[in-house]
Amino acid sequence: MAAIVIDREKCIGCRACVDICPFDALSMEGDIAVVNDKCLECHRELRTRIKAGTGFHGPLAGRQCVECHKEHLGRSFKLVRFDRSTYDHGRLGFPLAGKHARLDCERCHTPEFRKAADVRQNPALLSSKTFLGLSRECVACHKGIQGTEELHGFCITCHEKRKDGPRICEDYHREEI
């Protein structure tokens, strides 16, 4: 489906596009036509995270989807533009430190580690390369590490206290972290 792009500087407020839009995805804000949140009727997983202020899209509440996702730029255009090398996971409350910082994205962002129920129930998302749905709990990925049961997954209580991170527990853990 093609997105509707409104050039705010050229919009004259005639409402023609609002009246003919087959998706009811346009509305007027003052004298300017805007894309409303109809994108989020289909992309429910994103709507949930935007409303909660979580995940990559959470801080973008109030912005129009087409500000970043411009489908009118041809079939070969990459709809999702994401620079993995400069992305700051700290924005999500999960800064990459220690060995996590050196891992390829695909090592963690796999269907196996997607724990969010809304993502797991969506076959299209589970089979895609989505970054949605990962848990921030250590035990979601690190199974069978001695001591995690007693800490109930709060590994960070020890791992964050020292700058050298996981090395302080290597003798204690039986699995390579």
N, C-alpha and C positions, 0 to 999 in steps of 0.2 A: 504494500500500500504506500502510495506517495504521501509525503507530508506536505502540509500547507505552510508556505513561508510568506510572512507578511513583512514588507519593507516599511517600517514605521515612518520613515522620512517621506515615502511616496503615498502612503495611505491618505485618502481624502475624506474618509468617513462616510462613504456612500451606502454602506451596508450590503452591497451587491453580493460580495463573497459570503457574508453571514447567511443571507437568504438562500443561496444555492448550495451551500455545503451539504453533501449527502451524509456526512458523518455527525452533523450537529456539533462540530468541533471548534466553531468560531463564535465569538461573542464580541460585544463592544465594550470597551473601557473608555468612557468619554467619547471622543471623536475618532478613536483608533480601534481597528479590528485587531483582536488578539486570539491566539490559539488557546482554548480553554483546557481543562484537565482531562478531556476525553481520551487522550493517549493513555492515561492511567486507568481507564476502564478495562483495557486489555492487559496492560502491564501492572497487574495488581500487586505483584511482589515489590515493585518499585514504589507504588503508592503507599504501601504499608511502611516502608522504610523512610520515605519522605515525611510522612505524618509523624513518625516517631523521632525524626531527626537523626537517624542512624545510617550507617553505611556510606558508600560513595555519594549517593544522590541525596542523602539526608540534609546536608547543609545547603542544598540548592532549592529549597522550598521557595515558592513564589516566582521562580524563573520558568520560562516556557521551554518545553522539551526541544523545540526546533532551534533554540539558540545554539545547541551543540549538535543535534541530530538533524542535519539538513539533507534530506533525501533527493532534492531536486538537482543534485550535482552530477547525475549520470549513474548508470548501473555499476560502473567500476569503482565508484566512490566508496570509501570505507566509512560506513555509518558510525561505527564506534571508533573514535580516535583516542587512544590511550597510550601514553608514554610510560611503559613499565620501568624504564631506567631512572625516571625522576619522581615517580609516585611516592608520596610520603604516607606509609601505613599508619603513622602516628595520628593522622586525621581520623582514623577509625578506632583509635584507642588501642591499637596493637602495633606499637613501633617494632620494626624488625631489628633485632639485636643478635649478637653472637652468630651462631650457625644459621639462624633464620635469615639473616641479612645476605648470606651467600647462596641461598637456594634459588633455583629457577622457579618462577611463579607456578608453573605446572606441577611442581612437586607437592604443593599444598592445595592448589585450586583444582581438585579432582572431584568427580561425582562421589567417590568414597567418603570424602571429608565434608560434603555438604550436609549439614545437620538440620537446617531450618525446615520445618514441616511444609511451609508454603512452596519452597523450592523443590523439595523431594516429591511433592504431589504433582509437579508439573513436568511431564515427560519431555517436553520441548527444552526446558531449562536443564534437566538432568543430562540430556544428550548433547548439550551445547558446551561452549567454552565459557560459560558464565562465571563471574567472580562472586555471584550471590550465594548466600547460604552457609558460609563457613562459621563455625563456632570459634570463639576466642579462648575457650577452655583448653588447657594443655592436653588433657586426657582425650579430647576429641580426636587427636591425631596420634598421640604418644600412648599406645596401649601397652599394658603389662610392665610398666616401670615400677619397680619396687618403691613403696612409700607413697605413691599417689593416692591410694585408698585412704590412708590416715589423714592426708592433707585435703581430701575431697577435691582434688584438682587445683588447689591454690598453690601451685608450684612457684609462682612468682614471689611468694613471701620469702623464699630463700634466694631464688635466682636473681632478683632485682636488687637485693641488699648489697651485693658485691659487684664491682665493675667487671670482674673477670667471669661473671655469670656462671653458666653450667659447669665450668671446670671444677668448681668447689665440690661437686657431688659425684664426679666420675667414679670414685671408688664405691660409692653407695649404690649407684644405679648399675643394673646388670645389662641394660640395653643401651646401645649407642643412641644418644639424643640427637 
